[in-house]
Amino acid sequence: MDRYKTFSDNLQYLMNKKSISRNQLSDATNIPYTTLTSWIKCKSYPRPENLEQLAKFFKRPAYELTEPRQASLQAKTVNTAQQIAGKSVAFWELMNTVDQLNSEDQEKLGQIAHKMLDVESSIKSAVLDDNVNN
């Protein structure tokens, strides 16, 4: 797939995801409607400053506009796997530390952890609601 088509598909995908028309995108980014139409019809390709403007508007990295979505997903998957691997090592180090605590301190730590998970769950829920509404 050529880069014009990839960009067009990604732009339309993000516009649909955000339920925004070309007119609305044009107004929000100050990119002319005719320019957006040219990109969507694969007649031209955006300059770097316009890519940056779109990435900022959609709150996404620019590569999500320029790379095939599958490649973007693969890059994200590799990054996530690396993060998980790092967290696994940190987790086992933490567990070794917890094992060294007396039972009363382990119980207190458990209560704190549960409270933190409740707070995290509330925050994630609020962010999800915010993302759905935007």
N, C-alpha and C positions, 0 to 999 in steps of 0.2 A: 504494500500500500504506500502510495507516495505521501510526502509530508503535507501537501495541501489537503488531501482527503483526510488524513489523520487529524490534522488540526480542525478541519470542518466538523468531523464527527465528534471530537472532544468538546468543541465549543457548543455545538447543538445539545450534546449530552448535559453539559453543565447548565445551559440555559433551561432545558426541560426540567432538570432536577430542582432548579430554583424557581421554576414557573415564571420565567421572564421573557418578554418579547424582544425583538430586535430594537424596536423603538425605545423600550425601557432601558435596554442595555446601552444604547447610544446616548440617551439622556444621562445615565448614571456615570458613564466613562468619558463622555465628550468625544467618542469615536464616531465619525459620521455613519449614518444608517447605510449609505451606499457602500462604504468600506466594509462594514459587517456583512452586507449581502454578498459582496465580492469574495470575501473569505469563505462564507458558507457555500457558495457556488463553486468553490475551488478555482477561482479565477486569479487570485492573488494570495499572498502570504504576509502576515503581519510583521512589521519591524519590531526590533527588540523592545523599544519603549512601549509599544502597544501591547505586546505580550505581557510585559511587566504590569501594565495598567489592568489588563484582564485578570491576571493572577491575583492582584491585590483585590480587585472587585469580588472575585469568587472565593477569596481566602484560601487559595490553593497554590502549591508550587507551580512554577511555569511549565515544568516537565509534564504535568497532568494535561496540559493543553497541546503539547508538541509530540509526546510519545504515545505509541499505541497503548490503549488502556490495559491490555494484557501485560505488556512490558512494565508499565507503571505498577501494576499489581504484583508482578514478580519482584521488582525492586523493593516494594514495601514488605513483601513476605520475607525476603532475605534479611532486611533490617529488623523485622520483628523477631525472627529466629535468633539473630545475634543478641538482641536484647534479652530474650528468654534465657539463652545460655548464660549470659552474664548474671541474670537474676538467680538462676539455679545455684551458681557458685555462692553468691551472696546469701541465699536462703540457707544453704547447709552451714555456712559459717555462723549465721545467726542462730541456727538450731543448736550448734555446739555450745554457743555462749549461753543459751537458755538452759541447756542441760546442766550447766554449772551452778545455776541459781537454786536456792532452797525452794521447797514446795509452796511456801506462802508467797514468795516473790514471783514464782511461776504463775500462780493463780491471779495475782494483781496484774501481771503482764498480759495474761489472757483476757481479763476484763477490759483493759485498755485497748487491746487489739480489736475486740468486738465493737467497742465504741467507735474506734477509728474506721472500721469497715462499715458501720452504720452511716457515719458521716460521709464516707466516700460514696456509698450507694445513693445517698440523698443528693450529693453534688452531681453525680453522673446522671441521675434522673432529671435534675434541673437543667443540665446542659443539653440532654437529649430533647427535652420539651422545648428549649430555646431554639435548637437547630431545626426542629420540626416546624416551629412557628416562623422561622426566617427562611 
